[in-house]
């Protein structure tokens, strides 16, 4: 349970950092032109971070080794996407 709470806190911190980096967020990605890769990336970041936080909670409470392994692999993949998307937004 403690690990789930820590995962949720880490997820919220990541959301806060990304929101701050995006200039407060909001629809449209903070002034990016709709239809561009940067705009799409900015819209994807928030749901991605929320998904990562949910998966961390699932991983923390999962008892079955196969499911834990699958969740860990999924988390590793999802977490790799954040810097890619941040790079697109910053470009």
N, C-alpha and C positions, 0 to 999 in steps of 0.2 A: 504494500500500500504506500509506503514511504517513497519507493522508487516511482510509482505512478504520479504522486504529487510532485516530486522533483521533475519528472518529465513534463508535466503540465506547466510548471514554472519556467523551465527552460524554453518550452514552446512559446510562452507568452513573451519572454524576453526577446526571442528571435523575431516574433511578430513586431514588437516595439522597435527593434533596431531597423528592420526592413521598412516599416512605416516611416520612421525618421529619415532614413536614407532616400525615400521616395518623396520627401517633401510634404508629408502629411497624408499621403494616399488620396483616396477619393476616386470616383469613377473617372475613367479616362487616363489613369496613370499619371496624374500630376502634370498635365500640359503636353503629353506626348501625342503625336498625330495618330488618330485612330487608323487601324489597318496596318501599321508598321509592326515589325518584329519586336521593337522595343515596347510598344504599346501592349501587344499581346503578352509579352513577358511580364510586364508590370501587373497585368490582370491575373496572371497565373501564380505570382509569388504568394499572395495572401492565402489562397486555398491550399497551395502546396505546403506552406508552413503549418497550417491547421491540420492537414492530413498527417504530417510528420508527428505533430504533437499527439494526435489520436493513436497513431501506430506505436509510439513510445509507451503510451499508457497500456495498450494491448500487450506489448512485449513484456512490460513489467508485471502483468497479472497472469500471463499465459504459463501453464504448467507443462503442457505437452512439448517435448523436445523438437519434434518435426515442425510444429507451428511456430515455436520460438525461432528456429533456424530460418524459416521462410520470412517471418517478420523482420528478423535482423538483416537479411539480404535485401528485402524491400526497402527498409530504412536506409541502408547504405546507398542504394540507387537513388532514392528520393533526395537524400541530403546532397548528393553530387549535383543535382539539378539547380540548387540555390545559387552557387557562384556563376553558373552558366547564365541563368536568367538575370542575375544582378549585372553581369557584364553587358548583356544586351540592353538593359535599361540605361546603363551608364554611358553607352556608346553614342 
